[in-house]
Amino acid sequence: MARPGRPAMPKPDLHPQVDSFLDMLTTERGAAKNTRQAYWRDLADVSLFLKEKKNKDITKASTDDIKAYLKDLSEKTHGKGSGKSKIAVRTVARRLSALRQFYRFLVSENSRQDDPTSTIESPKQGRSLPKTLSEQEVTALIKTAGATGNAESIRLVCLLELLYATGLRVSELVGLPMSAIGENQQFLMVQGKAGRERMVPLTETAQKSLAKYIEVRQQFAGNEGGNKPSKWVFPSKTSESGHLTRQRFAQLLKDLAKDAGIDEERVSPHVLRHAFATHLLSNGADLRSVQKMLGHADIATTQIYTHILGDKIKQTVQEKHPLSKTADSKA
């Protein structure tokens, strides 16, 4: 299903080696379903362009062919207005990255002797800072979610508390199995990208919300064949997966934002993940701990949150750094 605002893409017959590449991503790199679909879409878009404009298969493309595609993509996505160029640059960079990996795969499989993307430079990107919410706005969302006190309200509060207490990816949150709940509900064992498992502690508030939700959880659970109870923390009687979907949770958040008087465009599961990281760091948490809880493989991914803390970080450095004290004493 295409994202809102994104035109539906014709489903092309892709070269078998594209499928082989996608299979490799899944089996060898542990790529999630969503990641595989993103690569498929990127490579499908390139394949369509090359077939229509160059009458070539993607496996036979030259450096000039790839440059022509990237230029065409850039011209289509750049437009008048302040926000579009940044989106366009990210799109071009992502497509080029997908192509690089695909052609390196072909070279490793001896299907090509050269990588046509090797001499193409990635477009320069401005740093895109994560969108976040203030602590007061998060509190307002949770308070509004719990206003009615019914089962739906209890579940939504639990979802918010867990997300804000742990910084889970939305797919990790809605797909939590009951086996992920640790002893006395004090922590969660989360399986993230590439099968990496991490333990995430729960705040007392999150523990209480989870315990309260477990009491009404059965109202959302259908049977998974006979009398077998659902294995999911957030089961759903209607979804094919058997658990609450990312899309449904996102819509619940949009509706909640309206009720809380917050611009719904500023609220999403991923924004709450950003709020978790930002608020922890702004209150003194160390970067390595936040990295582990977020499940980032590389700390460089986590470091972007330090760029939105502004004056508070600068003040901490001035007050705590030993060289700053030395400089003050010499003044």
Secondary structure as GFF3:
##gff-version 3
##sequence-region A 1 331
A	DSSP	alpha_helix	16	29	.	.	.	ID=ss1
A	DSSP	alpha_helix	33	49	.	.	.	ID=ss2
A	DSSP	pi_helix	50	54	.	.	.	ID=ss3
A	DSSP	three_ten_helix	58	60	.	.	.	ID=ss4
A	DSSP	alpha_helix	63	77	.	.	.	ID=ss5
A	DSSP	alpha_helix	84	108	.	.	.	ID=ss6
A	DSSP	alpha_helix	135	145	.	.	.	ID=ss7
A	DSSP	alpha_helix	151	166	.	.	.	ID=ss8
A	DSSP	alpha_helix	170	174	.	.	.	ID=ss9
A	DSSP	three_ten_helix	178	180	.	.	.	ID=ss10
A	DSSP	three_ten_helix	183	185	.	.	.	ID=ss11
A	DSSP	beta_strand	187	191	.	.	.	ID=ss12
A	DSSP	three_ten_helix	193	195	.	.	.	ID=ss13
A	DSSP	beta_strand	197	201	.	.	.	ID=ss14
A	DSSP	alpha_helix	204	216	.	.	.	ID=ss15
A	DSSP	three_ten_helix	217	220	.	.	.	ID=ss16
A	DSSP	alpha_helix	246	260	.	.	.	ID=ss17
A	DSSP	three_ten_helix	264	266	.	.	.	ID=ss18
A	DSSP	alpha_helix	269	282	.	.	.	ID=ss19
A	DSSP	alpha_helix	287	294	.	.	.	ID=ss20
A	DSSP	alpha_helix	299	303	.	.	.	ID=ss21
A	DSSP	three_ten_helix	304	308	.	.	.	ID=ss22
A	DSSP	alpha_helix	311	320	.	.	.	ID=ss23
A	DSSP	alpha_helix	322	330	.	.	.	ID=ss24
###
